Amino acid sequence: MLELYHAEPVANSMKPLIALFEKGLEFKSIYVNLLTFEQHEPWFVKINPNGQVPVLVHNGAVITESTVINEYLEDVFPEVPLRPADPVARAHMRIWSKFVDEYFCPALSMIGWHTMVRKIAQSIEKDELAKLLERIPLEEQRKKWAIVAGESFTEEQLADSRRKIGVSIQRLEALLAKSPWIAGPEYSFADVNSYSMVAGVPRLFPDLMNADNAGRSLEWLERMTARPAVQKALNMPNLVPETLRTFG
C-alpha cells in the first residue's frame, strides 16, 4: 500500500504526484492543509517529525524529501523507468535535481513566502500566531514565519532570489539546447523534479522567461504540461484561494 501525504499540486508536493502517475501506481492520496497548519498537528508530526510534506508511506516505511521519494519509487517500482539507463545521463539527472533543490527552489520559496505566506501570517492575531509558531518542529521554519509576519525579507534578499531564478532559467535553457529533455534524450526525474518549479515563472517573471530569452524552456514546459501524468497531478485538490496562489 502506497500512501502520499501532500498539499496542493505545486512545489515539492507536485514531484511525487507526477512520478506516481507516470508510473501508473495506485496510491492513497492524503491531503494536508498547510493553510490550517495541519502539517504541525501532533498526528502528522508523528509521521514526519519535521512537519513537512510530502511524505510517502509504503507498507509502513516512511520516506520523506520529495527527490528521495522519487528515487525510492524508482528503486521499488522500476517497470516504468524515470531514471536514465546511461550512467552519465543518470549523473546529470541527479546533478540537476540537486541544483533545483539547493539553488532554484530556495529562491522561488523566498519569493513565495514574501508574496503568499506573508498574507497569511499577517492576517493571524499575534497571540494566536505565537501559539502556532511554538508547534513548528524546525527552528528554520519558525524563523521564516516570524520574518514574514514582520517586515518580511529585505529588498536585497528578494532581488538576489530573483537573480537566482534568472540564472536557473538560463541554465535550463542551455541544457535544453543540447537535448529535448533536461538530462539528455530521455524523459527523467530531472524533468519531473523541475516542472512545478518552472511552471509559474513565465507568469510571475515574464522578463526572465519569455520567447526571446527562453524559447526552448517554454516549449519544454508546454510538452510537460501536456503529459497525461502531469494533467492528473494538476487535477489533484487545490484549496489555496486564487488570491493567495503564486507558483503553479
C-alpha positions as CSV (number, residue, x, y, z in Angstrom):
1,M,0.0,0.0,0.0
2,L,1.3,3.4,-1.0
3,E,0.1,6.5,0.8
4,L,1.1,10.0,-0.1
5,Y,0.7,12.9,2.3
6,H,0.8,16.0,0.2
7,A,-0.5,19.6,-0.2
8,E,-1.6,21.3,-3.4
9,P,-0.1,20.1,-6.7
10,V,2.7,22.7,-6.7
11,A,6.2,22.9,-5.4
12,N,7.6,19.8,-3.7
13,S,4.2,18.0,-3.4
14,M,3.9,18.0,-7.2
15,K,7.1,16.0,-7.7
16,P,6.0,12.6,-6.3
17,L,2.5,13.1,-7.6
18,I,3.8,13.3,-11.2
19,A,6.1,10.3,-10.6
20,L,3.3,8.2,-9.2
21,F,1.0,8.9,-12.1
22,E,3.8,8.4,-14.7
23,K,4.5,5.0,-13.2
24,G,0.8,4.2,-13.1
25,L,0.9,3.3,-9.4
26,E,-2.2,3.1,-7.2
27,F,-1.9,5.2,-4.1
28,K,-3.9,6.7,-1.3
29,S,-3.9,10.5,-1.5
30,I,-4.0,12.2,1.9
31,Y,-4.3,15.9,1.6
32,V,-2.6,18.0,4.3
33,N,-4.0,21.5,4.5
34,L,-1.0,23.8,5.0
35,L,-3.2,26.9,5.4
36,T,-4.7,25.5,8.6
37,F,-1.2,24.3,9.8
38,E,-2.3,20.7,9.6
39,Q,1.4,19.8,8.9
40,H,2.2,20.8,12.5
41,E,-0.6,18.8,14.1
42,P,0.7,16.0,16.5
43,W,-0.8,13.2,14.3
44,F,1.3,14.4,11.3
45,V,4.5,15.2,13.3
46,K,4.4,11.6,14.4
47,I,4.7,10.6,10.7
48,N,7.3,13.3,9.8
49,P,9.0,14.9,12.8
50,N,10.0,17.8,10.5
51,G,6.3,18.7,10.0
52,Q,6.7,19.0,6.2
53,V,5.1,17.5,3.1
54,P,5.3,15.4,1.0
55,V,5.7,12.1,2.8
56,L,5.4,8.7,1.3
57,V,4.4,5.7,3.4
58,H,4.9,2.3,1.8
59,N,3.9,-0.8,3.8
60,G,4.7,1.1,7.0
61,A,8.0,2.6,5.8
62,V,8.1,6.4,6.0
63,I,10.0,8.2,3.2
64,T,10.5,12.0,3.3
65,E,12.1,14.6,1.0
66,S,10.5,14.8,-2.5
67,T,13.6,14.0,-4.5
68,V,14.4,11.0,-2.3
69,I,10.8,9.8,-2.5
70,N,11.1,9.7,-6.3
71,E,14.3,7.8,-6.2
72,Y,12.7,5.3,-3.8
73,L,9.8,4.9,-6.2
74,E,12.2,4.1,-9.0
75,D,14.1,1.6,-6.8
76,V,10.9,-0.3,-5.8
77,F,8.9,0.1,-9.0
78,P,11.4,0.2,-11.9
79,E,8.9,-1.1,-14.5
80,V,8.3,2.4,-15.9
81,P,11.8,3.9,-15.7
82,L,12.2,7.6,-14.8
83,R,15.9,7.3,-14.2
84,P,18.2,7.2,-17.3
85,A,19.8,3.9,-18.1
86,D,23.1,5.6,-19.1
87,P,25.2,6.3,-16.1
88,V,26.3,9.7,-17.4
89,A,22.7,10.8,-18.0
90,R,21.8,9.5,-14.6
91,A,24.5,11.6,-13.0
92,H,23.3,14.6,-14.9
93,M,19.8,14.0,-13.7
94,R,21.0,13.9,-10.1
95,I,23.2,17.0,-10.5
96,W,20.3,19.0,-11.9
97,S,17.9,17.8,-9.3
98,K,20.4,18.8,-6.6
99,F,20.7,22.2,-8.3
100,V,16.9,22.6,-8.2
101,D,16.7,21.6,-4.6
102,E,19.5,23.7,-3.3
103,Y,19.5,26.8,-5.6
104,F,16.4,27.2,-7.7
105,C,13.8,26.1,-5.2
106,P,15.0,28.2,-2.3
107,A,15.0,31.3,-4.5
108,L,11.4,30.6,-5.5
109,S,10.5,29.8,-1.9
110,M,11.6,33.1,-0.6
111,I,9.5,34.9,-3.2
112,G,6.6,32.7,-2.4
113,W,6.9,33.3,1.3
114,H,7.1,37.0,0.7
115,T,4.1,37.2,-1.7
116,M,1.8,34.4,-0.3
117,V,2.7,33.3,3.2
118,R,3.2,36.8,4.4
119,K,-0.5,37.5,3.7
120,I,-1.4,34.5,5.8
121,A,1.0,35.3,8.7
122,Q,-0.1,39.0,8.9
123,S,-3.8,38.0,8.9
124,I,-3.3,36.0,12.1
125,E,-3.7,37.7,15.5
126,K,-0.3,37.9,17.2
127,D,-1.0,35.8,20.2
128,E,-2.5,33.1,18.0
129,L,0.5,33.2,15.7
130,A,2.8,32.8,18.6
131,K,1.0,29.6,19.6
132,L,1.2,28.3,16.1
133,L,4.9,29.0,15.9
134,E,5.5,27.1,19.0
135,R,4.2,23.9,17.3
136,I,6.6,24.2,14.3
137,P,9.3,21.5,14.8
138,L,12.1,23.1,12.7
139,E,13.6,26.3,14.0
140,E,14.4,27.5,10.5
141,Q,10.7,27.3,9.6
142,R,9.7,29.2,12.8
143,K,12.2,32.0,11.9
144,K,10.7,32.2,8.3
145,W,7.2,32.6,9.7
146,A,8.4,35.3,12.2
147,I,10.2,37.1,9.3
148,V,7.2,37.3,7.0
149,A,4.9,38.2,10.0
150,G,7.0,41.2,10.5
151,E,8.8,43.3,7.8
152,S,9.5,40.3,5.6
153,F,12.7,39.8,3.7
154,T,14.9,42.7,2.7
155,E,14.8,44.2,-0.8
156,E,18.4,42.9,-1.3
157,Q,17.4,39.3,-0.3
158,L,14.4,39.4,-2.7
159,A,16.5,40.8,-5.5
160,D,19.1,38.1,-5.0
161,S,16.4,35.4,-5.2
162,R,15.0,36.9,-8.3
163,R,18.6,36.9,-9.8
164,K,18.9,33.2,-8.9
165,I,15.6,32.4,-10.7
166,G,17.0,34.1,-13.8
167,V,20.2,32.1,-13.5
168,S,18.2,28.9,-13.1
169,I,16.1,29.5,-16.2
170,Q,19.2,30.3,-18.3
171,R,20.8,27.1,-17.1
172,L,17.7,25.2,-18.1
173,E,17.7,26.8,-21.5
174,A,21.3,25.8,-22.0
175,L,20.6,22.2,-21.2
176,L,17.6,22.1,-23.5
177,A,19.8,23.4,-26.3
178,K,21.6,20.1,-26.1
179,S,18.7,17.6,-25.8
180,P,14.9,17.5,-25.7
181,W,14.9,16.6,-22.1
182,I,16.9,18.1,-19.2
183,A,19.3,15.2,-18.5
184,G,19.6,14.0,-22.1
185,P,17.4,12.3,-24.8
186,E,15.2,10.5,-22.2
187,Y,12.5,12.0,-20.1
188,S,13.5,11.5,-16.5
189,F,13.3,12.7,-12.9
190,A,15.3,15.8,-14.0
191,D,12.1,16.9,-15.8
192,V,9.7,15.6,-13.1
193,N,11.6,17.4,-10.4
194,S,11.7,20.7,-12.3
195,Y,8.2,21.1,-13.6
196,S,6.5,22.6,-10.6
197,M,9.4,25.0,-10.1
198,V,9.3,26.3,-13.6
199,A,5.6,26.3,-14.2
200,G,4.8,29.7,-12.7
201,V,7.9,31.6,-13.8
202,P,6.6,32.8,-17.2
203,R,3.5,34.3,-15.5
204,L,5.3,35.8,-12.5
205,F,8.6,36.8,-14.1
206,P,7.9,37.3,-17.8
207,D,11.1,39.2,-18.2
208,L,13.1,36.2,-17.0
209,M,11.3,33.6,-19.1
210,N,9.8,34.5,-22.4
211,A,10.0,33.5,-26.1
212,D,13.0,35.7,-26.7
213,N,15.3,34.5,-23.9
214,A,13.9,31.1,-23.0
215,G,12.1,29.7,-26.0
216,R,13.3,26.1,-25.5
217,S,12.2,26.2,-21.9
218,L,8.8,27.4,-22.8
219,E,8.4,24.6,-25.4
220,W,9.6,22.1,-22.8
221,L,7.0,23.5,-20.3
222,E,4.3,23.0,-22.9
223,R,5.3,19.4,-23.5
224,M,5.5,18.7,-19.8
225,T,2.0,20.2,-19.1
226,A,0.5,18.1,-21.9
227,R,1.7,14.9,-20.4
228,P,-1.3,12.8,-19.1
229,A,0.5,12.2,-15.8
230,V,1.1,15.9,-15.3
231,Q,-2.5,16.7,-16.1
232,K,-3.6,14.1,-13.5
233,A,-1.4,15.7,-10.9
234,L,-2.7,19.2,-11.7
235,N,-6.2,17.9,-11.1
236,M,-5.4,16.9,-7.5
237,P,-7.1,19.1,-4.8
238,N,-6.0,22.7,-4.6
239,L,-7.7,24.6,-1.7
240,V,-5.5,27.6,-1.8
241,P,-7.6,30.7,-2.8
242,E,-6.7,32.2,-6.2
243,T,-5.7,35.4,-4.5
244,L,-3.0,33.6,-2.5
245,R,-1.6,31.5,-5.2
246,T,1.9,32.2,-6.5
247,F,3.7,29.4,-8.3
248,G,1.9,26.7,-10.3
